[in-house]
């Protein structure tokens, strides 16, 4: 795969990711959900940018996370260029890196820009390019929207630790960027030999 095509893949993922997030922000109130199927819902939440809403404590925790991600994306970008231009790596590896880069960059856009682009989604549908933004630069919240509660119920009481407790599979809420990252990592794990095969 050429570097141009890899960048086009990154751009395509970014466009789909941002269009879906902007649509949710400008049409849903925080916490609002729409049931597509019993096992699939569009459910609007926001988080500080880490999995399951985890956050780095402290006044500068969010800023540290965003700056770290910017450096990480720069490193992934170099890895992509090196894999295409110097190492002539397999398409499996190039696609995986491109997806990971696109996903990481997609969530960075939320963190960097959304705080100064949108107003709050707590009580009303957010306005794009609002005069009263909810945050500051580098302190935006990441938009998540896909929810797949495939199974919900109480676990058998004989199970250790979780027995008798209510359980949901799958309880993560995520976005297109997260799907891209997970797919890229999945390619590296499940197609490891093909991904790291070197062409002469």
C-alpha positions, 0 to 999 in steps of 0.5 A: 500500500502506498503512503498516499492510500494509507493517508486516505484511509486515515482521512476517511476514518477521521471524517466518519468519526468526526461527522458521527460525533458532531451529529450526536453532539448537535442532536442529542442531550447528554445521556440520551439514547435511541434503541436501534435493536435490543442489543444495540443503542446509540447512547450519548456520553462524554468522558475525559478521554481514557477507557471507561471514563478513567481520568488522570487526577489533578488540575493538569491531568487532562492536559498531560493526557492530551499532550501525551497523545499528541506525541504518541500520534507523531510517533505512530505517524513516523512508524507509518511513514517508515513502514511504507517508505523504508521497510516496504512492510506488508499491507496488514501492518500498514492498514493496522498502523493507519487505523490506530493513528486515525483512531488516536487522532480522532479522539485527540481532536475531541480533547483539543477542540471540543471544549472551545467549539461546543457549549454544554450538552447537559440540559440542551443540545449542544451548539457548534461554534458556540459563543459560550463554550463549555471548556478550554483548549486541550480540555474537551471531552471525548464523545462516545455513542455506540453501546452494545448491551448484548446480555443483561441479567444477574449472574449465578450466585455460585460464581465467586466475586461476581455471583448474584450481581447484575451484569451487562455484556458488553458494557463499554460505550465507544466511538468510531475512533475507538473501533479503528484503534481496536481493529488496528490492534486486532490485526496486529494480534491475529495476523501477526506473522502476515503483518510483520512479514517483510517483502524483498 
